[in-house]
Amino acid sequence: MPRAYLGLGTNLGDREANLRAAIRQLRAAGSISAISSVYRTEPVGYRDQPDFWNLVLELETDVGPEELLREAHRIEEALGRVRTFRNAPRPIDIDLLFYDDLVLESPHLTLPHPRAMERGFVLYPLAEIAPQLRHPRTGERMVDRLERATGLERVERLFPGERLLGQEEGG
């Protein structure tokens, strides 16, 4: 079964509830086989906004990559995301980072995610749950990329992501 790695982030509203709700809805697309810790990260791009809470999860799925991206966008909209400008504050952001070792460029989706290897909010959680995962274009392992990365945004671990699993929103 294909494995997809998705990055989730939130910086508006109840961030823990936002992540929990997104995870619950993503389960309709497959089985979560790994989840990183939740990290507090400084915003990238537009800086005048609250810190983000980010995590990465591994999803075993039969859903194809383009359909999975459409599902991620549907979840974002259902949880109140309104796309205003690039890097704007948002209640939830779901990025499809990797889909097995697929390399894809379509009008709606580029895999692997073109900026995944430049972002601490992706590299820290990804190296935590999949340190040996190799970038399909470069062959670089996530743990090695994180070790060599410079100039990343501030990233601090908050709590284990497992805390978000198996709980209903608000409980």
Number of C-alpha atoms within 10 A of each C-alpha: 10 15 19 24 23 25 22 24 27 25 24 18 11 11 18 16 18 24 27 20 21 21 20 17 16 19 13 11 17 19 14 19 11 16 25 23 24 27 26 21 21 21 20 18 9 11 12 11 15 14 20 25 27 31 27 31 23 22 22 20 19 14 17 12 21 14 11 20 18 13 18 23 17 13 20 20 15 14 17 13 18 14 12 9 8 8 13 16 23 22 21 29 23 23 17 22 22 24 24 19 16 16 14 13 11 8 6 8 15 17 20 22 17 10 9 19 19 16 17 24 30 25 26 26 25 29 20 16 20 20 17 14 17 18 19 16 11 7 9 14 17 23 19 14 18 20 12 7 13 11 8 14 14 14 21 17 16 13 13 13 20 13 13 20 14 11 13 11 14 9 6
